[in-house]
């Protein structure tokens, strides 16, 4: 069964940190670049960060220096370490392959208060 399950969100004050986790089930994981996406209130879903199978990473300009993506291929996990959070980071965060080839999970809510 192919599935993605995000966790780790919460309510934090501006400047705080959170670590999001994504657990993947299915054989697709080790063959795919994995990504984190987010959808803020009234906004379209956007790509936040990606990591290739060889752990080459890329992140959205607005989160550079604050967010770090990582993966553990043995555990089929993807992580997003978020530091120095800002109110504009408030969103539901999702993981998926870079090509969005897997059904979306329920996401995890991140709320940053000013």
C-alpha positions in Angstrom: 0.0 0.0 0.0 1.4 3.4 -1.0 0.9 6.0 1.7 2.4 9.1 3.2 1.8 10.3 6.7 3.0 13.7 8.0 3.5 14.6 11.6 5.2 17.1 13.9 3.3 20.3 13.3 2.0 22.6 16.0 1.6 26.1 17.3 4.8 28.0 17.9 5.8 31.6 18.3 7.8 33.5 15.7 11.4 32.6 16.0 10.6 29.1 17.2 11.4 25.7 15.6 9.6 22.6 14.6 10.7 19.3 13.0 8.3 17.7 10.6 8.4 14.0 9.8 7.0 12.1 6.8 6.6 8.3 6.9 6.3 6.6 3.6 5.1 3.2 2.8 5.5 1.5 -0.5 8.3 0.7 -2.8 8.5 4.1 -4.5 10.5 5.9 -1.8 14.1 4.9 -2.6 13.7 5.6 -6.3 12.3 9.1 -5.9 13.2 12.7 -5.1 11.1 13.5 -2.1 9.6 17.0 -1.4 7.8 19.0 1.2 5.0 21.2 0.1 2.8 23.7 1.9 -0.5 25.4 1.5 -1.2 28.5 3.5 -4.6 30.0 4.1 -6.0 31.3 0.8 -2.9 30.3 -1.1 -2.0 27.7 -3.6 0.1 24.7 -2.6 3.8 25.5 -3.1 7.0 23.4 -3.2 9.2 24.2 -0.1 12.1 21.8 -0.3 13.3 18.7 -2.2 15.9 16.0 -1.6 17.2 13.6 -4.3 17.9 9.9 -3.7 21.5 11.0 -3.2 20.5 13.7 -0.7 21.1 16.7 -2.9 18.8 19.3 -1.6 17.0 22.4 -2.8 14.8 24.8 -0.9 12.5 27.7 -1.6 14.4 31.0 -1.5 12.2 32.4 1.3 13.2 29.5 3.6 16.9 29.3 2.8 19.0 29.3 5.9 16.0 28.4 8.0 14.6 25.1 6.7 16.6 21.9 6.1 15.3 18.8 4.4 16.8 15.4 5.1 15.9 11.7 4.5 16.5 8.3 5.9 16.2 5.7 3.2 16.4 2.7 5.5 13.4 4.0 7.5 11.6 5.6 4.5 11.4 8.9 6.3 11.7 12.5 5.2 12.2 15.3 7.6 11.9 19.1 7.5 13.7 21.0 10.2 12.3 24.5 10.4 14.1 27.1 12.4 13.4 30.8 13.0 9.8 30.4 11.9 7.8 33.3 10.7 4.1 34.0 10.6 4.2 33.6 6.8 5.3 30.0 7.3 1.8 29.2 8.7 0.4 26.5 6.4 -0.5 22.8 6.2 2.7 21.0 5.2 2.6 17.9 3.0 5.2 15.5 1.7 5.2 13.8 -1.7 7.5 12.8 -4.5 8.8 15.7 -6.5 6.5 14.6 -9.3 3.6 14.4 -6.9 3.0 10.8 -8.0 1.6 9.6 -4.7 -1.7 10.3 -3.2 -1.6 13.2 -0.8 -1.6 12.6 2.9 -3.6 14.6 5.4 -0.7 17.0 6.0 0.4 18.5 9.3 -0.7 22.0 10.4 2.0 24.5 11.3 0.8 27.8 12.9 3.3 30.5 13.7 2.1 33.3 15.9 3.6 36.8 15.9 
